Each structure stands twice: as C-alpha cells, then as structure tokens.
C-alpha cells in the first residue's frame, strides 16, 4: 500500500471512530432519559474507551451526560457520596472544557445542578450533625465548601464538627484557612423551613434558589440571617486545641491575637486567664484577674468564675472571697452558694483521716473528741449555704445529697425528716 492510500485509510478510521462516539453518546442520552442505569453505564463506558480520539465538543457532551446521570442518582439518593463526587468531577471537567473552547452549551445546566447537589450535601451534613455523626458531617460540610467556595460558612461548620469529633488537626487546618480568607462570620445568608421535615435549611447566598423552593411549595418561612463575628471564637478554639495538644506557645499567641481584635470580650479574657492558670503562670493570671475586675467590678458571673479558677489554683481564701462577693451582688447565685459550702467542707476529709488513724488510748480518745467537735463545726458552717441553694433551686441534687449526709452525721433527725419529705 503506498503512502497516499495509507493516509486515506487513517482518515476513514478516525471518521469511523467519530461516528461510533456520536452513536454511543446518543445511546447514553436515551438511556438516561429512560432511567436505565445498566444501559447508561454500558454506553458511557464505550465512549470512555475511545475518548482520547474525541473532539472537545464530544468530550464536553460525555462529561455532561456522565455528570447528569450521577445527578439523577443523587436525586434518588442512590450511592449518595459516590454519585455526588461523580457530579462534581464530571461537571468540573465539562466547565473547564467549555471555558477553554469558549462554548457554553452545557455549562449553565451543569452549574444549576451543582448548586442543587450542594444543597443536598448541606442538608445531609446538617442531618449528620443533628445525629451526632460529626466525622461524616465534617466531610460533607467540606464538600459543600468545595462546591461553593464563596460560602465560607460551610468551612466554619466543618471546623466546628471536626472539633466535636475530636479531629483537632482537621479543625485547626480549617480554622487557619478561615483566618487566611479573612472570615469573620458576619455572614448573611438565606434560609427557609422545609415543610416535610420542619427543619431550617440554609441556601447560602443563593436567594434565587431559596425563592424558587418557596414558589414550588416545598419550603416556607423565608428569612435573611446575618450572623455576628465568629473570629474571636475561632481563635479561642484554636488556642484551646493548641493547649490540649501541649502547644502552649501557640495557644498563648492565638489568644493574645484574639484579644487584640476584641479586647472587651470577657470570654476571651477568662480563657486567657485559664491558660495562664493551667500553665501555672500565676503572675500573669493575677494581672488579668485585676484587669477583669477593673472592667466589671459588679459582675457576679465574673466573680463566680474567678472563684472557680482560684479554687482550681488552690487559692482557697481568694476563692471564698470571690464567692462571697458574687453572692453580695446577686443573692440568688445558686452555684456560688454551693461552691462556698463545698469550700467550707474541704477540711472534712483530712479530719476524718486523722480520726481514723488514732488508737484507743485516753490521749487518743481525747484527741478524737476534739477532732469530732471540729468536724461538726465545719458541717454546721456549711448548712446555711446549702439551705440557700435549696431556697433558690429545691431540686439541686448535689445540695440535697450533701445536706442529707450532714444531717445524718450530726444526728439531726427532725431536719433530715423534713428534707426527705420534700
């Protein structure tokens, strides 16, 4: 065969492949319309086998059909994660091809279906989160962000669910991305209530999609939501994660940065105090405690928290002082009364150990009686505080149990009977 005929033969082969591709693409299109899964897969497989010889228009059609087929499966909730990935992969390739060739035959429909798939992913992520399947929720919120990088709120949700699943590396990575993106959480988004489930669904920035759902009658109660800044919370969470992992320098830097952005946030100040407390940096802790009191000298919750942290630092006199100040400001501070009672009862264990270690000599018996009197005195000192707790909250189980034990120890039968009758 001479060279001229060889070229002609090659041309015939390419022409034949092109005809076969067109035929298989039409077969796949018909199979998708019929909903025939096996026939669709078979037709798409045949096209894929010769895809390298296809032109850009045929490749675009192939990826459109492949994505559309997966989209139909998503709507039927068949192999959800697998088909969602297929929709994203196929339509991403399709959009790239049409952008490069400056055509847009399938792009608009692909983008609309990607948005619809994105909403499916978000709904499934919310469902996972509500069911405490936090790892699955994290994966899906990450996927929702990949589908629409403009909706950074999904990256924030992915970080939050990662924290809940104790995937701290994943949480830190997402928090870092959010900071790099300048995310503040002061997001605005559109929501509506799905009528069948009664759940609030977010449509992100897509007001048109939300309004479409309202018109179609599947949703109700449309709202526009504007969130407050989440940046301090993000940096605070980063600091706590760093601390938990023993990365104290990173934790201190993160919380210091958070306070720069919001120096008046008392929660951040208390978190920074807690970090210094846990790292045994009492100088810094006391410095911040003074700052906190200077900002809010009459804040009973702050005083109570300072009492708790002082107790944890084994500064029991300071703890007592803070609890008493909290009560003076708020006479109905249930937890301050309870913690004050617990503080007063602290010597009980030591006294009991000393009493149990004594022998039976006359001197030991005398010492035993002295210790018992001290023990009784301690018990009696806690009774008024425990009664105050129950006057505020009659169902406080810890106060009831502690008071019951005291009445039994002091043989206060009438008081015990009155307590048991309530």
C-alpha positions as CSV (number, residue, x, y, z in Angstrom):
1,X,0.0,0.0,0.0
2,X,1.5,3.4,-1.0
3,X,1.7,6.4,1.4
4,X,-1.3,8.2,-0.2
5,X,-3.7,5.3,0.5
6,X,-2.3,4.9,4.0
7,X,-3.4,8.4,4.8
8,X,-6.8,7.8,3.3
9,X,-7.2,4.7,5.4
10,X,-6.3,6.5,8.6
11,X,-8.8,9.2,7.8
12,X,-11.5,6.6,7.3
13,X,-10.6,5.1,10.8
14,X,-10.9,8.5,12.5
15,X,-14.2,9.2,10.8
16,X,-15.5,5.8,11.9
17,X,-14.5,6.4,15.5
18,X,-16.2,9.8,15.4
19,X,-19.4,8.2,14.1
20,X,-19.2,5.5,16.8
21,X,-18.8,8.1,19.5
22,X,-21.8,10.1,18.3
23,X,-23.8,6.9,18.3
24,X,-22.8,5.9,21.8
25,X,-23.4,9.4,23.1
26,X,-26.9,9.3,21.7
27,X,-27.4,5.8,23.2
28,X,-26.3,7.1,26.6
29,X,-28.6,10.2,26.3
30,X,-31.6,7.9,25.5
31,X,-30.7,5.6,28.4
32,X,-30.5,8.4,30.9
33,X,-34.0,9.7,29.8
34,X,-35.3,6.2,30.2
35,X,-33.7,5.9,33.6
36,X,-32.0,2.7,32.6
37,X,-28.9,2.5,34.8
38,X,-27.1,-0.5,33.2
39,X,-27.7,0.7,29.7
40,X,-26.4,4.2,30.5
41,X,-23.3,2.8,32.2
42,X,-22.6,0.5,29.2
43,X,-23.0,3.3,26.7
44,X,-20.8,5.7,28.7
45,X,-18.1,3.0,29.1
46,X,-18.0,2.6,25.3
47,X,-17.5,6.3,24.8
48,X,-14.8,6.4,27.5
49,X,-12.8,3.7,25.8
50,X,-12.3,6.0,22.7
51,X,-12.5,9.4,24.5
52,X,-8.9,10.3,23.6
53,X,-9.9,10.5,19.9
54,X,-13.0,12.6,20.6
55,X,-13.1,16.3,19.8
56,X,-13.8,18.9,22.6
57,X,-17.5,19.1,21.8
58,X,-17.9,15.3,22.2
59,X,-15.8,15.3,25.4
60,X,-18.0,18.0,26.8
61,X,-21.1,16.1,25.9
62,X,-19.6,12.9,27.5
63,X,-18.8,14.7,30.8
64,X,-22.2,16.3,30.8
65,X,-24.0,13.0,30.3
66,X,-21.8,11.4,33.0
67,X,-22.5,14.2,35.4
68,X,-26.2,14.3,34.6
69,X,-26.5,10.6,35.1
70,X,-24.9,10.8,38.5
71,X,-27.1,13.8,39.3
72,X,-30.2,11.7,38.6
73,X,-28.9,9.1,41.0
74,X,-28.3,11.8,43.7
75,X,-31.9,12.8,43.4
76,X,-32.9,9.2,44.0
77,X,-30.4,9.1,46.9
78,X,-28.6,6.1,45.3
79,X,-24.9,5.7,46.5
80,X,-25.1,9.3,47.6
81,X,-21.5,10.1,48.3
82,X,-20.1,8.3,45.3
83,X,-22.6,10.0,42.9
84,X,-22.0,13.4,44.5
85,X,-18.3,13.1,43.8
86,X,-19.1,12.0,40.3
87,X,-21.3,15.0,39.6
88,X,-18.6,17.3,40.9
89,X,-15.8,15.7,39.0
90,X,-17.7,15.4,35.7
91,X,-19.2,18.9,35.7
92,X,-15.9,20.5,36.8
93,X,-14.2,18.9,33.8
94,X,-17.1,19.9,31.5
95,X,-17.0,23.5,32.6
96,X,-13.2,23.6,32.1
97,X,-13.6,22.2,28.6
98,X,-16.3,24.6,27.5
99,X,-14.4,27.6,29.0
100,X,-11.3,26.7,27.1
101,X,-13.2,26.2,23.9
102,X,-15.3,29.4,24.5
103,X,-18.6,27.5,24.3
104,X,-21.3,27.1,26.9
105,X,-23.7,24.5,25.6
106,X,-24.0,22.6,28.9
107,X,-22.3,24.9,31.4
108,X,-25.5,26.6,32.6
109,X,-27.4,23.4,33.4
110,X,-24.3,21.9,35.0
111,X,-23.9,24.9,37.3
112,X,-27.5,24.8,38.3
113,X,-27.3,21.0,39.1
114,X,-24.1,21.6,41.0
115,X,-25.9,24.1,43.2
116,X,-28.7,21.6,43.7
117,X,-26.2,18.9,44.7
118,X,-24.6,21.4,47.0
119,X,-27.9,21.9,48.9
120,X,-28.3,18.1,49.1
121,X,-24.8,17.9,50.7
122,X,-25.6,20.7,53.2
123,X,-28.9,19.1,54.2
124,X,-27.1,15.7,54.7
125,X,-24.4,17.4,56.7
126,X,-27.0,19.1,59.0
127,X,-28.7,15.7,59.4
128,X,-25.4,14.1,60.3
129,X,-24.6,16.8,62.8
130,X,-28.0,16.6,64.4
131,X,-27.5,12.8,64.7
132,X,-24.0,13.4,66.2
133,X,-22.3,11.8,63.3
134,X,-19.7,14.5,63.4
135,X,-17.0,12.9,61.2
136,X,-19.5,12.5,58.4
137,X,-20.8,16.0,58.9
138,X,-17.3,17.4,58.6
139,X,-16.7,15.6,55.3
140,X,-19.9,16.9,53.9
141,X,-19.5,20.5,55.1
142,X,-16.0,20.4,53.5
143,X,-17.6,19.1,50.3
144,X,-20.3,21.9,50.5
145,X,-17.5,24.5,50.7
146,X,-15.7,22.9,47.7
147,X,-18.9,23.2,45.7
148,X,-19.3,26.8,46.6
149,X,-16.1,28.5,47.9
150,X,-18.0,31.7,48.3
151,X,-19.9,30.2,51.2
152,X,-17.1,30.1,53.7
153,X,-19.7,29.5,56.5
154,X,-19.6,25.8,55.5
155,X,-15.8,25.7,56.1
156,X,-16.6,27.1,59.6
157,X,-19.2,24.4,60.2
158,X,-16.7,21.8,59.0
159,X,-14.2,23.1,61.6
160,X,-16.8,23.0,64.3
161,X,-17.9,19.5,63.6
162,X,-14.3,18.4,63.4
163,X,-13.9,19.7,67.0
164,X,-16.9,17.7,68.1
165,X,-15.4,14.6,66.6
166,X,-12.0,15.4,68.2
167,X,-10.4,15.7,64.8
168,X,-8.3,18.6,66.1
169,X,-5.8,18.6,63.1
170,X,-8.8,18.9,60.7
171,X,-10.3,21.7,62.9
172,X,-7.0,23.7,63.1
173,X,-6.5,23.4,59.3
174,X,-9.9,24.7,58.6
175,X,-9.6,27.5,61.2
176,X,-6.3,28.6,59.6
177,X,-8.0,28.7,56.1
178,X,-10.8,30.8,57.6
179,X,-8.3,33.3,59.0
180,X,-6.3,33.4,55.8
181,X,-9.6,34.1,53.9
182,X,-10.4,36.9,56.3
183,X,-13.5,35.2,57.6
184,X,-15.3,37.0,60.4
185,X,-18.5,35.0,60.5
186,X,-20.5,38.2,59.9
187,X,-22.2,36.2,57.1
188,X,-25.5,36.9,55.6
189,X,-27.5,34.0,54.1
190,X,-30.9,32.9,53.1
191,X,-33.0,30.2,54.9
192,X,-36.4,28.6,54.7
193,X,-38.1,25.8,56.5
194,X,-38.6,22.5,54.6
195,X,-42.3,21.6,55.0
196,X,-41.8,17.8,55.1
197,X,-39.1,17.8,57.8
198,X,-39.8,21.0,59.6
199,X,-36.0,21.8,59.5
200,X,-34.5,25.2,58.7
201,X,-32.3,24.9,55.6
202,X,-29.7,27.4,54.6
203,X,-29.3,28.4,50.9
204,X,-26.2,30.4,51.5
205,X,-26.0,33.4,49.3
206,X,-28.4,31.9,46.8
207,X,-31.7,33.9,47.3
208,X,-33.0,32.8,43.9
209,X,-32.8,29.1,44.8
210,X,-34.5,29.7,48.1
211,X,-37.2,31.8,46.5
212,X,-37.7,29.0,43.9
213,X,-38.2,26.5,46.6
214,X,-40.8,28.8,48.2
215,X,-42.6,29.2,44.9
216,X,-42.6,25.4,44.3
217,X,-44.3,25.0,47.7
218,X,-41.6,22.7,49.3
219,X,-40.4,25.4,51.8
220,X,-41.9,28.2,53.9
221,X,-40.9,31.0,56.3
222,X,-38.1,32.6,54.2
223,X,-35.6,34.6,56.2
224,X,-32.5,36.6,55.7
225,X,-30.0,35.9,58.5
226,X,-27.0,38.0,59.5
227,X,-24.5,36.4,61.9
228,X,-22.3,38.2,64.4
229,X,-18.5,37.9,64.2
230,X,-17.1,34.4,64.9
231,X,-13.4,35.4,64.6
232,X,-12.9,35.6,68.4
233,X,-14.5,32.2,68.8
234,X,-12.3,30.7,66.1
235,X,-9.0,32.0,67.6
236,X,-10.3,30.9,71.1
237,X,-10.9,27.4,69.8
238,X,-7.5,27.3,68.2
239,X,-5.9,28.4,71.5
240,X,-7.8,25.7,73.4
241,X,-6.8,23.0,70.9
242,X,-3.2,24.1,71.0
243,X,-3.3,24.0,74.7
244,X,-4.9,20.5,74.8
245,X,-2.1,19.3,72.5
246,X,0.5,20.8,74.8
247,X,1.4,23.6,72.3
248,X,1.4,26.3,75.0
249,X,3.3,28.9,72.9
250,X,0.9,28.7,70.0
251,X,-2.1,28.8,72.5
252,X,-0.8,31.9,74.1
253,X,-0.2,33.6,70.7
254,X,-3.6,32.7,69.5
255,X,-5.5,34.0,72.5
256,X,-3.4,37.2,72.6
257,X,-4.3,37.8,68.9
258,X,-8.0,37.2,69.6
259,X,-7.9,39.8,72.4
260,X,-6.3,42.3,70.1
261,X,-9.3,42.0,67.8
262,X,-11.8,42.2,70.7
263,X,-10.2,43.5,73.9
264,X,-13.5,43.9,75.7
265,X,-14.7,40.3,75.2
266,X,-14.8,38.9,78.7
267,X,-15.0,35.3,77.5
268,X,-11.6,35.7,75.7
269,X,-10.1,37.4,78.8
270,X,-11.3,34.5,81.0
271,X,-9.9,32.0,78.5
272,X,-6.6,33.7,78.6
273,X,-6.7,33.6,82.4
274,X,-7.5,29.9,82.3
275,X,-4.5,29.3,80.0
276,X,-2.2,31.1,82.5
277,X,-3.8,29.2,85.3
278,X,-3.2,25.8,83.7
279,X,0.4,26.6,82.7
280,X,0.9,27.8,86.4
281,X,1.8,31.3,85.3
282,X,0.2,32.9,88.4
283,X,1.8,36.3,87.9
284,X,0.0,36.7,84.5
285,X,-3.1,35.1,85.9
286,X,-3.4,37.6,88.8
287,X,-2.6,40.5,86.4
288,X,-5.5,39.5,84.2
289,X,-7.8,38.9,87.2
290,X,-7.3,42.6,88.2
291,X,-7.9,43.7,84.6
292,X,-11.2,41.7,84.6
293,X,-12.4,43.1,87.9
294,X,-11.5,46.7,86.8
295,X,-13.6,46.2,83.7
296,X,-16.6,44.6,85.5
297,X,-16.4,45.1,89.3
298,X,-20.0,44.3,89.8
299,X,-20.3,41.3,87.5
300,X,-21.4,38.4,89.7
301,X,-20.8,35.8,87.0
302,X,-17.2,37.1,86.6
303,X,-16.7,36.9,90.3
304,X,-18.0,33.4,90.5
305,X,-15.7,32.4,87.6
306,X,-12.7,34.0,89.4
307,X,-13.8,31.9,92.5
308,X,-13.7,28.7,90.4
309,X,-10.3,29.4,88.9
310,X,-8.9,30.4,92.3
311,X,-10.2,27.2,93.7
312,X,-8.5,25.3,90.9
313,X,-5.3,27.1,91.7
314,X,-5.7,26.0,95.3
315,X,-6.0,29.6,96.4
316,X,-8.9,28.8,98.7
317,X,-9.0,32.2,100.6
318,X,-9.3,34.0,97.3
319,X,-12.0,31.6,96.1
320,X,-14.0,32.2,99.3
321,X,-13.6,36.0,98.8
322,X,-14.9,35.9,95.2
323,X,-17.8,33.6,96.0
324,X,-18.9,35.9,98.9
325,X,-18.6,39.0,96.6
326,X,-20.7,37.2,93.9
327,X,-23.4,36.5,96.5
328,X,-23.4,40.1,97.8
329,X,-24.1,41.3,94.3
330,X,-26.5,38.5,93.4
331,X,-28.1,36.9,96.4
332,X,-29.6,34.2,94.1
333,X,-26.3,33.0,92.8
334,X,-27.0,29.3,93.3
335,X,-23.6,27.9,92.2
336,X,-21.7,30.5,94.4
337,X,-23.6,29.3,97.5
338,X,-23.0,25.7,96.6
339,X,-19.3,26.1,95.9
340,X,-18.9,28.2,99.1
341,X,-20.4,25.2,101.1
342,X,-18.1,22.8,99.4
343,X,-15.1,25.1,100.2
344,X,-16.1,25.1,103.9
345,X,-16.4,21.3,103.9
346,X,-12.9,20.8,102.4
347,X,-11.2,20.1,105.7
348,X,-13.6,17.2,106.4
349,X,-11.5,14.6,104.6
350,X,-8.3,15.5,106.4
351,X,-10.1,15.4,109.8
352,X,-11.7,12.0,109.1
353,X,-8.3,10.6,108.1
354,X,-6.7,11.9,111.4
355,X,-9.6,10.4,113.4
356,X,-9.3,7.1,111.8
357,X,-5.5,7.0,112.4
358,X,-5.9,7.3,116.2
359,X,-5.6,4.5,118.6
360,X,-7.6,3.6,121.8
361,X,-5.5,5.3,124.5
362,X,-7.0,8.0,126.7
363,X,-4.9,10.6,125.0
364,X,-6.1,9.4,121.5
365,X,-9.7,9.4,122.7
366,X,-9.4,13.0,123.9
367,X,-7.8,14.0,120.5
368,X,-10.6,12.1,118.7
369,X,-13.3,14.1,120.6
370,X,-11.5,17.4,119.7
371,X,-11.4,16.5,116.0
372,X,-15.1,15.4,116.1
373,X,-16.1,18.8,117.5
374,X,-14.1,20.5,114.7
375,X,-15.7,18.2,112.1
376,X,-19.2,19.0,113.5
377,X,-18.4,22.7,113.5
378,X,-17.4,22.5,109.8
379,X,-20.6,20.7,108.9
380,X,-22.7,23.3,110.7
381,X,-21.0,26.1,108.9
382,X,-22.0,24.7,105.5
383,X,-25.7,24.2,106.4
384,X,-26.8,27.8,105.8
385,X,-25.2,27.9,102.3
386,X,-26.8,24.6,101.3
387,X,-30.2,25.8,102.5
388,X,-29.8,28.9,100.4
389,X,-29.1,26.8,97.4
390,X,-32.3,24.9,98.0
391,X,-34.3,28.1,98.5
392,X,-33.2,29.1,95.0
393,X,-33.5,25.6,93.4
394,X,-35.3,23.0,95.5
395,X,-34.2,20.3,93.0
396,X,-30.4,20.8,93.3
397,X,-29.4,17.2,93.8
398,X,-25.9,18.0,94.9
399,X,-27.1,20.3,97.7
400,X,-29.8,17.8,98.8
401,X,-27.3,14.9,98.9
402,X,-24.7,16.9,100.8
403,X,-27.2,18.3,103.3
404,X,-28.6,14.8,103.9
405,X,-25.2,13.5,104.7
406,X,-24.6,16.4,107.1
407,X,-27.9,15.8,108.9
408,X,-27.1,12.1,109.3
409,X,-23.6,12.8,110.7
410,X,-24.9,15.4,113.2
411,X,-27.9,13.1,114.0
412,X,-30.3,16.0,113.2
413,X,-33.3,13.6,112.8
414,X,-36.1,16.3,112.5
415,X,-34.2,18.2,109.9
416,X,-33.4,15.0,108.0
417,X,-37.1,14.0,108.1
418,X,-38.2,17.4,106.8
419,X,-35.6,17.2,104.0
420,X,-36.7,13.7,103.0
421,X,-40.4,14.7,102.9
422,X,-39.9,17.4,100.3
